[in-house]
C-alpha cells in the first residue's frame, strides 16, 4: 500500500536519492549573488537533473508557474541582522505548505546553542504535525552555538543527525565531516537517510564534486548544495555534473571531463 508520505517523497527524490538546491538564504542574508531572481534559477535548472528545491513560502507563493520538480517549503528562519541569528523561529505551518502544494517541509535546528530547547520543541511539534498530514520532514541538523567548538567533529555531527532522526524526521541534512570513514560512522548512527549540506562557496569545481562523490561513497543519499550551485558561473552545468555522481555513480574526474567543468 502506498501512503501520502511515500507519494510526496517520490516527488523530491529520484530512486531514493536527492539533488536539491536550498534557496532559503534570501531571508537570512538578503538577495545575495545568485539569488537575485530565485524563480529564474529554478526554471533554468529543473531540467538539468534536480529532484527538488528548498524555498521559503514567499518564493513558492510568488512563482509565475508551477515547477516540474519537487518543492520543499522551509518553515523556520532568522536573519543576519538580528541579535540572535542562531535562534530559528517558525515562520510557517505544515497546513500552509500543503495549501501551497509542497511535497515536503523542512526546519533548521542549531544544536548546542542556548536556544536549543526551544528549537527542539518546535522540531517535535512539526514532526507530529507532519505525521498527521503524511508530509515528509527534512531536518537541517547543525551543531552551532555557544557549546560547540568544532561543528564538523564527526561525533557531534553524528549526535546532531541522530537527534533529528529520534525526533521523527524522514531525511536529515548534515554537514560533511570531510573524511569518508568518519562520515560512514555518522551514516551508521542515523536510521534515516542523510543528505549533505554544501557549506561555504568552494574555491574550485573539483572540491565541490569530490565532496559529493566522497559523501555518496560513505552512504549519503544526496546533496543540498546552495551557494556551490546558485553562485556557480553555470548552475546548470554543476547540477548536471552532480547528477552524474549521485544518480549514475560516476567519479569526479569523469564528470569534469564530460561536462567540461574546469578546476578553477
Secondary structure, 3 states (H helix, E strand, C coil): CCCHHHHHHHHHCECCEEEEEECCHHHHHCCCCCCCCHHHHHHHHCCCCCCEEEEEHHHHHCCCCCCCCEEEEECEECCCCCCCCCCCEECCCHHHHHHCCCCEEEEEEEECCCCHHHHHHHHHHHHHHHHHHCCEEEEEEEECCCCCCCCCCHHHHHHHHHHHHHCCCCEEEECCCCCHHHHHHHHHCCCCEEEEECCCCCCCHHHHHHHHHHHHHHCCCEEECCHHHHCCCCHHHHHHHHHHHHHHCCCHHHHHHHCCCCCC
